[in-house]
Amino acid sequence: MKFDKGIAKKYRRSIDDAFDTIINKGNKFQRFMMETIVKSEMIVCVFPVSKVYASGITGITNPDKTNKRILSERLDLREALAETFITIATETIDTGFQRGCEGTFVHEGRHAYDFARAVASFSKADIEPVFNPTLYEMEWEAHQTAGDYMLEIGKDEYIREGLDLLILGELNGKFFVSDEGIKKRLQDSYGLSLDGDKGRRVSEMIGLKMRNSKQ
């Protein structure tokens, strides 16, 4: 991965530490996801929450450039990750510390992974089935991945945050990723539901074309 220009050293250290911790302590999928990102040319940015409007956001850096690559190349996952970015808010690191930094990169890392899967898929859309998830599907997977990570770490502060966000549930002293809690969170915070508004698909969100598209 690459850092955007002008990021303060303390934020770079926090981000590097977050990635190292996720790779060392995450589950098999989380390790694979983060190792693939680290080995890619994905860009990491840091801006105040007044610009980010969230703890972190993920997207495609230059959709026009990405579309040209989709139409002219067969991209693998790591190559497609070079088309993505993750931006984390300075406040996420300043006030959430390592827990907040790790949680944001687990969640947004899943988004970057899925964006890259879509880009790679679109570049092969004339020969293979495409991966073009809805916003609901992407948020569902990101929340599930975050919940799994909280359980992997297992510390009280991670578990408490998971319970507060409805990502985790508790039964007879045992904690688990709560499908019902995540459904409620997606409905209340995002206006998304499995039986209602699932949001736009990736191709619509960021204006990406598929290789066999005539648009």
C-alpha angles and dihedrals in degrees: 000000000000130000120228115243121275100024111151116247093241090059093046089052092049092049093047090048091050093052091046092051094048091049092047099041107023125097123266095275094045091051091050092047095050096041089053091050092048091052092048133078094248113145123236117202133185122206137155116273088247086073100032097043089203141049087268142343135204132202150130114295098215116005093189092055091044091052090052090053092047091054095045107032142046103232127201123208097269092047090049091051087064086070093058137076137196120206120194123194117244089229090058089063097036096051104019093045117190095334091056093043093049093045093050093049093047090052097039091038088061089052091050090048091052094045089052092047088054094048092049090046093050090053088060098036092120092061107023138040111270129241105222109152127186122244088254091056092047094049091045092055093044092052092046090050091049091050092050089051093051089054092046091055092041097188119144095245092053092047092047091051090049091052092047091052092046089239091116131044133195130219125174091343095309123113126217142168104272114222090185092049092050091049090053092047092050091049097045100038102030104023089235130132139168092237097037135027109002093177127233126318121251092257089056096042096058104018097247121166127215121234093247093043119118092200 
